[in-house]
């Protein structure tokens, strides 16, 4: 935490801004963070905004298997990441993710499924919705938080800026009547709205 938050982020970026819209999340709710994915910096800046120092909870990231290889994988594992096979997720990984949700941990799922550098309109992956639906069988209080992340440069460079914009919390129980496609369309729109706010704040 000291190295990534107090040294790396402070040294690399010249300015940071967080727009939280004064959202209120019930204390006993389980939280799934649903951010846009624009850079490998996303995990660090999101931890700065919603990590232990702010919420008293660690961010636990669900990432693809390819991102957990080599030195990067070693580092990501220590940041609280775990991998999932998007094409054929194992039952043990799904159970682990659901347990994190039920225990009230902060699970981070990038709904776009990969780094989407140029903010192209993608069909969101189905994993977040499926996990949330399965978790509602064990706990009803599940909040999904749409987040827009933006950088002053498409590829963040030394002394560039970043901004995170948090949308209104989505109570999963209010949207159980939607199918996957309908829910993902709604979530995508909410994430996009927050990204637009973040982009304006970094001059793009």
FILO-142691 format. One line per 2 residues: number of its first residue (from 1); for each residue x, y, z of N, C-alpha, C, O. Coordinates in steps of 0.05 Angstrom, whole numbers, plus 5000, padded with zeros to 4 digits. Atoms other than C-alpha are relative to their C-alpha. Example, Ala and Ser with C-alpha at 12.3 -4.5 7.8 and 13.67 -1.06 7.14 Angstrom:
<recs>
1> 5018:4976:5000:5246:4910:5156:5018:5024:5000:5039:5024:5013 | 4984:4976:4999:5273:4979:5143:4985:5022:5014:4995:5044:5018
</recs>
This chain:
<recs>
1> 5017:4976:5000:5000:5000:5000:5017:5025:5000:5013:5044:4985 | 4983:4976:4998:5055:5049:5019:5015:5004:4973:5016:5027:4964
3> 4985:4998:5025:5095:5034:4956:4982:5009:4977:4989:5028:4962 | 5017:4994:5023:5037:5036:4906:4985:5027:5003:4983:5042:4984
5> 5016:4976:4996:4996:5093:4937:5016:5025:5005:5012:5046:4994 | 4985:4976:4991:5046:5139:4969:5024:5006:4983:5034:5029:4984
7> 4976:4995:5016:5104:5131:4921:4994:4999:4970:4997:5019:4956 | 5004:5004:5029:5085:5103:4853:4979:5019:4988:4985:5034:4970
9> 5021:4983:5011:5018:5139:4841:5007:5030:5004:5002:5046:4986 | 4994:4972:4995:5041:5204:4873:5022:5010:4982:5022:5033:4973
11> 4977:4993:5016:5106:5204:4833:4992:5001:4970:5000:5019:4955 | 5006:5003:5029:5077:5182:4765:4979:5020:4991:4982:5032:4969
13> 5021:4982:5009:5013:5224:4762:5002:5027:5013:5009:5030:5037 | 4998:4972:4989:5011:5300:4770:4975:5008:5014:4976:5026:5032
15> 5026:4991:4988:4938:5305:4789:4980:4977:5000:4979:4962:4981 | 5021:5021:4998:4882:5260:4812:4974:5013:5010:4975:5032:5026
17> 5025:4990:4991:4808:5273:4821:4980:4978:5003:4979:4960:4986 | 5021:5020:4995:4751:5231:4849:4973:5014:5002:4969:5032:5019
19> 5027:4990:4999:4678:5247:4835:4982:4978:5011:4978:4958:4997 | 5015:5022:4988:4635:5206:4882:4970:5004:5001:4955:4987:5010
21> 5029:4994:5001:4567:5240:4873:4987:4995:5027:4962:4992:5029 | 5011:5003:4973:4558:5233:4949:4983:4975:5003:4962:4976:5016
23> 5016:5024:4998:4533:5162:4941:5001:4988:5028:5021:4992:5043 | 5002:5013:4974:4511:5124:5002:4995:4970:4996:4976:4962:4984
25> 5002:5029:5001:4522:5049:5008:4994:4989:5027:5008:4995:5046 | 5007:5012:4973:4487:5011:5065:5024:4985:5011:5039:4971:4997
27> 4976:5011:4987:4540:4988:5115:5002:4970:4997:5024:4960:4993 | 4999:5029:5001:4521:4915:5112:4997:4988:4972:4993:4964:4969
29> 5004:5010:5028:4516:4910:5036:5026:4988:4989:5048:4996:4997 | 4978:5010:5015:4561:4869:4992:5003:5017:4975:4983:5025:4963
31> 4995:4981:5022:4594:4911:4938:5015:4987:4977:5035:4973:4981 | 4985:5008:5024:4614:4894:4867:5006:5026:4985:4988:5040:4976
33> 4992:4976:5015:4654:4949:4834:5001:4993:4970:5013:4973:4963 | 5001:5005:5029:4642:4954:4759:5012:5024:4985:4998:5041:4975
35> 4987:4977:5013:4694:5001:4728:5005:4995:4970:5006:4972:4961 | 4990:5002:5027:4712:5016:4656:5029:4991:5002:5042:4994:5023
37> 4973:5011:4999:4779:4986:4637:5017:5012:4977:5014:5003:4954 | 4986:4985:5020:4826:5033:4601:5031:4997:5001:5045:5003:4981
39> 4971:5002:4997:4896:5018:4627:5007:4980:5022:4990:4973:5038 | 4990:5018:4979:4938:4972:4670:5002:5016:5027:5007:5004:5048
41> 5000:4984:4976:4938:5030:4720:4973:4999:5015:4972:5006:5038 | 5027:4999:4989:4863:5020:4733:4999:4988:5028:4986:4999:5046
43> 5001:5013:4974:4874:4972:4791:5012:5017:5022:5001:5017:5044 | 4987:4984:4980:4921:5018:4828:4983:5025:5007:4980:5032:5030
45> 5015:4976:4994:4879:5081:4820:4973:4994:5014:4963:5009:5030 | 5025:5009:4988:4816:5043:4839:5004:4993:5030:4988:4999:5047
47> 4993:5006:4972:4850:5017:4902:5004:5025:5016:4997:5026:5040 | 4996:4974:4986:4870:5088:4920:4973:5012:5007:4970:5023:5029
49> 5026:4987:4995:4797:5111:4914:4981:4984:5018:4965:4995:5032 | 5019:5016:4986:4762:5051:4945:5013:4977:5016:5000:4958:5024
51> 4986:5021:4985:4815:5010:4981:4998:5003:5030:4981:5018:5040 | 5002:5002:4971:4827:4996:5054:5002:5027:5014:4988:5031:5035
53> 4997:4974:4986:4848:5067:5072:4974:5016:4999:4970:5033:5016 | 5024:4985:5003:4781:5093:5048:4975:4986:5011:4959:4998:5025
55> 5024:5016:4992:4730:5037:5061:5005:4980:5022:4986:4966:5030 | 4993:5021:4980:4767:4993:5111:4997:4972:4988:4996:4952:5002
57> 5001:5026:5014:4761:4937:5058:5020:5000:4977:5024:5020:4965 | 4982:5003:5023:4810:4911:5007:4983:4996:4975:4961:4985:4976
59> 5012:5006:5025:4792:4909:4934:5011:4973:4990:5035:4969:4989 | 4992:5026:5011:4793:4838:4906:4992:4999:4971:4969:5000:4964
61> 5004:4998:5028:4801:4837:4831:4998:4973:4986:5014:4955:4991 | 5002:5023:5017:4776:4784:4783:5012:5007:4973:5002:5026:4960
63> 4986:4994:5025:4823:4783:4723:5002:4975:4983:4996:4953:4992 | 4997:5023:5018:4836:4739:4663:5026:4985:5006:5044:4995:5018
65> 4977:5016:4995:4886:4682:4666:5025:5011:4987:5047:5010:4999 | 4977:4989:5014:4932:4716:4616:5013:5023:5015:5037:5027:5012
67> 4989:4978:4984:4941:4775:4663:5015:4991:5025:5029:5007:5037 | 4987:5010:4976:4966:4730:4719:5026:4985:4994:5035:4969:5011
69> 4976:5014:5007:5028:4706:4683:5025:5017:5007:5024:5042:5007 | 4974:4987:4997:5101:4722:4698:5001:5020:5024:4987:5016:5044
71> 4996:4980:4979:5123:4782:4740:4975:5015:5005:4969:5021:5028 | 5025:4986:4996:5058:4818:4728:4981:4984:5017:4967:4995:5035
73> 5017:5018:4984:5020:4758:4756:5008:4999:5029:4991:5000:5047 | 4990:5000:4973:5064:4756:4817:4991:5026:5015:4983:5025:5038
75> 5007:4974:4988:5050:4830:4830:4970:5002:5004:4961:5011:5025 | 5030:4998:4998:4975:4825:4816:4989:4983:5022:4971:4991:5036
77> 5009:5018:4979:4967:4767:4863:5003:5013:5027:4986:5010:5045 | 4995:4986:4975:4996:4809:4919:4982:5025:5003:4980:5037:5025
79> 5019:4978:4998:4947:4865:4902:4972:4990:5005:4953:5007:5007 | 5026:5011:4994:4889:4818:4915:4985:4990:4976:4960:4989:4976
81> 5013:5010:5024:4876:4792:4845:4998:4969:4999:5015:4956:5011 | 5001:5028:5006:4853:4723:4825:4989:4996:4972:4974:5013:4962
83> 5006:5003:5028:4843:4694:4756:4975:4983:4995:4967:4967:5012 | 5022:5016:5009:4784:4665:4719:5003:4995:4970:5011:5012:4955
85> 5001:5007:5028:4779:4629:4653:4973:5009:4989:4953:4997:4995 | 5025:4989:5010:4728:4670:4615:4983:4981:4983:4959:4982:4983
87> 5014:5019:5018:4711:4615:4566:4988:4977:5015:4967:4967:5008 | 5010:5022:4984:4703:4561:4618:5008:5003:5029:5026:4990:5039
89> 4994:4995:4972:4703:4586:4690:4996:4976:5017:4976:4962:5014 | 5002:5024:4983:4716:4533:4742:4981:5005:5023:4976:5028:5030
91> 5019:4998:4978:4666:4519:4797:5014:5012:5025:5002:5027:5040 | 4986:4991:4976:4719:4532:4850:5004:5031:4999:5002:5044:5020
93> 4996:4971:5003:4733:4602:4822:4974:5015:5005:4973:5036:5018 | 5026:4988:4997:4659:4618:4819:4991:5000:5029:4981:5020:5039
95> 5006:5002:4971:4649:4594:4891:5016:5021:5016:5006:5034:5034 | 4982:4981:4986:4708:4636:4913:4990:5029:4997:4988:5044:5016
97> 5010:4973:5005:4680:4699:4880:4974:5005:5015:4970:5026:5026 | 5025:4997:4986:4611:4687:4908:5004:5003:5030:4990:5018:5044
99> 4994:4998:4971:4640:4676:4978:5010:5028:5007:5003:5039:5028 | 4990:4973:4995:4676:4743:4973:4976:5020:5001:4975:5037:5018
101> 5023:4982:5000:4610:4777:4955:4983:4996:5025:4976:5016:5038 | 5017:5006:4976:4571:4742:5011:5013:5011:5025:4999:5020:5044
103> 4986:4991:4976:4625:4760:5062:5002:5030:5002:5012:5041:5022 | 5000:4971:4999:4618:4833:5044:5026:5012:4990:5032:5036:4995
105> 4975:4989:5011:4686:4840:5010:4993:5017:4975:4971:5016:4965 | 5004:4983:5024:4695:4890:4953:5011:4985:4976:5036:4985:4971
107> 4992:5015:5023:4697:4848:4890:5000:5019:4976:4980:5033:4971 | 4997:4983:5024:4722:4885:4827:4998:4982:4975:5014:4964:4972
109> 5003:5014:5025:4698:4858:4760:4999:5021:4978:4983:5039:4978 | 4999:4982:5023:4716:4894:4695:4980:4988:4980:4987:4969:4966
111> 5021:5012:5017:4651:4881:4655:5008:4999:4971:4997:4982:4956 | 4992:5001:5029:4685:4896:4588:5017:4976:4994:5020:4968:4971
113> 4985:5025:5003:4729:4835:4600:5029:5003:4992:5044:4984:4992 | 4972:4995:5008:4794:4867:4576:5005:5030:5000:4986:5046:5002
115> 4993:4972:5003:4831:4933:4570:4988:5010:4974:4994:5000:4952 | 5013:4988:5023:4789:4976:4523:5011:5028:4997:4998:5048:5004
117> 4984:4976:4999:4840:5030:4510:4986:5024:4988:4989:5046:4998 | 5012:4978:5014:4800:5073:4462:4970:5003:5005:4956:5017:4989
119> 5028:4996:4991:4732:5068:4497:4980:4991:4979:4959:5003:4976 | 5019:5010:5020:4700:5028:4441:4975:4988:5014:4977:4978:5036
121> 5025:5011:4989:4628:5007:4453:5001:4969:4998:5001:4958:4976 | 4998:5029:4999:4633:4934:4474:4975:4988:5013:4962:5001:5029
123> 5021:5015:4986:4580:4883:4493:5013:4989:5026:5033:4975:5024 | 4988:5008:4974:4593:4871:4567:5000:4970:5003:4981:4956:4993
125> 4999:5029:4994:4613:4801:4590:4978:4994:5019:4967:5011:5033 | 5023:5009:4984:4560:4761:4627:5008:4993:5029:4990:4989:5045
127> 4991:5010:4974:4603:4743:4687:4990:5015:5024:4981:5003:5044 | 5008:4984:4977:4585:4801:4733:4970:4994:5007:4964:4990:5030
129> 5028:5005:4996:4510:4791:4724:4995:4972:5012:4980:4969:5031 | 5003:5027:4990:4515:4716:4734:5009:4996:5029:4995:4984:5045
131> 4990:5001:4972:4556:4723:4797:4981:5013:5019:4974:5002:5040 | 5018:4986:4983:4509:4774:4826:4974:4985:5004:4963:4984:5026
133> 5024:5016:4998:4448:4731:4810:5004:4976:5018:4987:4970:5035 | 4994:5023:4983:4480:4670:4842:5003:5008:5029:4993:4994:5047
135> 4995:4991:4973:4501:4710:4903:4974:5008:5014:4972:5007:5038 | 5026:4992:4988:4429:4735:4914:4986:4976:5013:4967:4980:5029
137> 5012:5023:4987:4412:4664:4933:5010:4997:5029:4998:4982:5045 | 4988:5002:4973:4456:4673:4995:4998:5026:5016:4998:5026:5040
139> 5003:4974:4987:4448:4747:5009:4985:5019:4981:4991:5019:4957 | 5017:4982:5017:4398:4799:4984:5013:5027:4996:5006:5042:4978
141> 4990:4973:5000:4439:4861:4999:5025:5002:4983:5048:5001:4993 | 4977:4998:5018:4484:4866:4937:4998:5026:4984:4978:5032:4971
143> 4999:4974:5014:4504:4934:4909:5021:4999:4978:5043:4990:4983 | 4981:4998:5022:4536:4943:4841:5006:5030:4995:4987:5046:4993
145> 4992:4972:5002:4575:5008:4833:5014:5006:4973:5037:4997:4969 | 4988:4993:5025:4587:5034:4762:5021:5022:5003:5016:5042:5017
147> 4978:4982:4997:4653:5071:4755:5012:5007:4973:5017:4989:4957 | 4986:4991:5024:4684:5112:4700:5028:5008:5007:5032:5024:5025
149> 4972:4993:4995:4760:5117:4697:5011:5013:4975:5007:5002:4953 | 4989:4986:5024:4795:5167:4651:5027:5011:5007:5033:5018:5029
151> 4973:4989:4998:4866:5191:4639:5002:5023:4980:4988:5023:4960 | 4997:4977:5018:4889:5256:4607:5013:4992:4974:5010:5006:4954
153> 4989:5011:5024:4927:5214:4556:4988:4972:4996:4983:4958:5015 | 5011:5026:5006:4899:5152:4521:5017:4978:5013:5006:4960:5026
155> 4981:5018:4986:4961:5115:4545:5013:5018:5022:5029:5035:5015 | 4990:4982:4979:4978:5146:4613:5030:5003:4999:5045:4983:4997
157> 4971:4994:5001:5046:5180:4612:5008:5014:5026:4992:5022:5042 | 4989:4987:4976:5091:5208:4666:4989:5028:5003:4991:5045:4985
159> 5011:4975:4991:5058:5267:4702:4973:5007:4986:4965:5030:4985 | 5027:4996:5011:4991:5258:4666:4980:5000:5023:4988:4997:5046
161> 5020:4998:4979:4925:5262:4704:4980:4977:4997:4978:4964:4976 | 5022:5019:5002:4869:5214:4721:4977:5009:5017:4980:5025:5036
163> 5025:4994:4985:4798:5218:4746:4983:4976:5002:4980:4961:4982 | 5020:5022:4996:4748:5168:4774:4974:5013:5007:4972:5031:5024
165> 5027:4990:4995:4674:5182:4773:4982:4976:5008:4979:4957:4993 | 5017:5021:4989:4627:5139:4816:4971:5006:4995:4962:5028:5001
167> 5028:4996:5005:4556:5130:4794:4983:4992:5024:4993:4986:5045 | 5019:5007:4979:4494:5116:4835:5000:4970:5005:5000:4955:4985
169> 5001:5029:4995:4494:5048:4870:4976:4986:4989:4954:4997:4990 | 5022:5016:5011:4452:4995:4836:4994:4977:5018:5011:4959:5022
171> 5008:5022:4983:4414:4949:4883:4991:4977:4983:4972:4979:4968 | 5005:5022:5018:4414:4881:4849:4971:4990:5002:4960:4981:4983
173> 5027:5010:4996:4347:4862:4879:4979:5016:4984:4957:5006:4979 | 5019:4984:5016:4314:4918:4839:5001:4993:4971:4984:5003:4955
175> 4997:5005:5028:4337:4889:4773:4999:4970:4993:5008:4962:4972 | 5001:5029:5005:4325:4814:4780:4981:4992:4978:4982:4970:4968
177> 5019:5006:5022:4269:4819:4729:5012:5004:4973:4999:4997:4953 | 4987:4996:5026:4318:4838:4674:5016:4975:4992:5027:4961:5010
179> 4983:5021:5009:4353:4787:4631:5029:5011:4998:5033:5035:5002 | 4972:4992:5001:4429:4789:4621:5004:5023:4980:5017:5043:4987
181> 4996:4979:5021:4425:4831:4557:4989:5026:5009:5002:5047:5005 | 5013:4975:4991:4378:4882:4587:5016:5013:5023:5021:5037:5023
183> 4985:4989:4978:4418:4889:4651:5027:5011:4991:5035:5033:4999 | 4974:4991:5009:4485:4894:4615:4998:5026:4984:5016:5043:4985
185> 5004:4975:5014:4457:4948:4569:4997:5023:5019:5008:5045:5015 | 5004:4980:4979:4434:4987:4630:5027:5007:5014:5033:5030:5017
187> 4975:4995:4986:4501:4978:4666:5020:5014:4982:5034:5032:4991 | 4982:4987:5019:4540:4997:4604:4994:5030:4997:5013:5046:4996
189> 5008:4972:5002:4501:5062:4599:5009:5015:5024:5018:5038:5022 | 4992:4987:4975:4515:5078:4672:5030:5004:5001:5039:5025:5009
191> 4971:4998:5001:4589:5064:4664:5009:5021:4981:5028:5037:4987 | 4992:4980:5021:4593:5106:4601:4994:5028:5010:5010:5047:5004
193> 5007:4974:4990:4558:5165:4635:5022:5010:5019:5030:5033:5019 | 4979:4992:4981:4610:5164:4691:5027:5005:4986:5042:5022:4994
195> 4975:4995:5014:4667:5158:4642:5000:5027:4986:5021:5041:4986 | 5002:4974:5013:4643:5219:4604:5006:5023:5020:5020:5042:5013
197> 4994:4980:4980:4645:5259:4669:5030:5000:5007:5042:5022:5009 | 4972:5002:4994:4715:5233:4684:5017:5012:4977:5037:5025:4983
199> 4985:4989:5024:4739:5250:4613:5001:5030:5000:5021:5043:4994 | 5002:4971:4999:4715:5322:4620:5019:5011:5021:5031:5033:5017
201> 4983:4990:4979:4754:5329:4684:5030:4997:4995:5047:5009:5009 | 4971:5002:5007:4820:5309:4651:5005:5013:4973:5026:5009:4961
203> 4996:4984:5024:4809:5353:4590:4998:4984:4974:5011:4992:4954 | 5003:5015:5025:4788:5301:4539:4970:4999:4991:4963:4987:4971
</recs>
